[in-house]
Amino acid sequence: MLGKPFPLVLTPINAEEKLNFIQLQEYFLKYHCNIVKAASEYGAVMFKGFEIVSGEEWASVLYASGIREMNYVGGAAVRKLIVGTEGRLENPQILTTNESPPNQPIPFHHELAQTPDPPSHIMFYCSVNAAEGGSTPLIRSDFVFNWLQDKYPEFAKQAEELGVRYVRTVPEVDDPSSAQGRSWKSMFHVETREAAEAEMQKQGFTWEWLEDGNCRVSSKTLPAVRAGSNGRKAFFNQVIAAYTGWVDSRNAYGKAVVFGDGTPLPKEIIEDLAQWMFDNQCAYKWESGQFCIVDNTVAYHSRQPFSGRRRVFAAIGLGEKEVKGYQTHLVLTSSDKMPSVGFGCWKVPKDQCADAVYNAIKNGYRCIDEACDYGNEKECGQGIARAISEGVVSRKEMWITSKLWNTFHRKEHVL
């Protein structure tokens, strides 16, 4: 792997002409398999020089990436929801990155490696760049493992054989002053202790409720060394972040992670490793509209301190999904996916509307646009019902809009 770029950076052929998100989405539809493969081979793929101006536009591109969307459950960082609906976990979510104070660095880690099923990918998008700092440094985790084997072979062997456990106290209410201040309510998308216990049980956690409403959460023993998607052994974990960074009013330095048998990790080795990773990191300056797809099994990420306004969003994914190249969707703020091309029913005669809508669906349309003023809503519904009854399409696949005249906003007029 020596001599290969890290990350791999892709830019438009004509640097003076920025491509918009629709053009980039079309590129992803065609080459998504190559992009995912490149992320595995290089560790990360960076896209620069494209015109992506919102979280919704970025989500539309990611939807065509072939990476299966995953929601952020079980993590410690306080985040704000950008795209998605709170409590609706069936649709993908885009959130801000860790909302901890800007003067605090966030140490290297693999996203959600303290959970049994961490994501295969994490994606970052820069909406607004910080005045100073704020980079998202990266480092290859297989290189980290090779360094450990060479300098601390006994520790590398212990880490691989024993694994690690993560132990932290999480608050009842989000604490944005801490890099791991996400409350147990936000962490598991719940409101009650009973619901939190059910979620923790699913992930194999043990827990202890404290008098102040906080909860001490312990993971089961998890691997510290795993094979990345590239087949190479990687030091895959949250060890550096947990040991050096999970420090606040509830958690002490060096106490948030132990070997799987409960013995403490060697302080001098962890601190030497943290320094080596810092010295060998790949740090770059964000530009607005720039985004990166990181293979979470191949590369660590972190965050530099910064000053000024910084808005960087994140999304996670687990595995791959089928991408239909012939149908493009746009992602709304709610995270619902709306087809970007629809069949409009304005001026379609009543006696032709049912057949027109039915044939439109047979030919690939999944968005039907109606209005009460068109006078053919009933017939439009007949065409949709026929397509569903014949198995051409399911109701779940259809996006149907209608509109009310301004004098028809009363409840009795809506039907």
C-alpha angles and dihedrals in degrees: 000000000000112000095029118120119254114231104016106233121210122192134170115276089238103052092193094059116064115210116226125231094264091057091045091048089055089051090052092049089057101037106025093119090055091048093052090046091050091051088056095046098044100026095239141020119215123201116204133173098030125127104242108151106170145028089250092056091048091049089053090056093046090051087065094046097092090236113126111239119244132185127235105254124154099018126130102218123104108236140171123231113243103166120018140046122273110249094014102105097164090082126059120263133214115201139175116266119255108323095208117134113292094236090063120086117220109223124229116285145150109247113262092348086146088070129073095245110037119182121268091219140025121195128201130196127187113220096166125011122224120247091235131011121341097132120154100227119204135200132180111253094206088059088051091054092048090052091050092049091052098045104025107022094161092053091047089052093048092048092051095045102038103032119200141269126214120217122183141151112235124197128241090231126040111269109201091184088074131065088222097035098123109131122236087247093057094037094060099024092242139124103206137054090238092057091046091051090052091053093045091050090054090057095045095249125151119211147188123204114222128211094251092058094259121126130221105217125193124189124218116253108292131187117270092190123045138161112259123223087266090062094248124125111254134191089238114179148082093262100123094041094045096044099044104020110035090086125129141115089304103038132051130219113271096006103092097078133040137167115278090260091056098255117135123256117250107264097208093052094046092049092046089050092048090052093048091051091049091050092050101039125126107232123179135176115253120234123200109266093021118127140179136206110209123193098227091204093056107035140041121218134199140167132246121220113260146187127218128027116329126177114178119163129205139201130180133210138189119210127324136300136198114271119205105214095196098062124060123196134192120218118228126210088261086058090243112141115232122190108247092220122052140178112246121212099198112132093002104141116245093239091054101037100087092051092042093053093043092052092045090056091046088054095053108273113141099170120071120186119206141161134192088238091062089070095216105086093117092052091045088055090051090056092049092046091052092052091049094046091051092050095245090128141353123238089243090063094054126090109198124183131186135175135215126219112243092253091056102066097109118105094246091055099050099080 
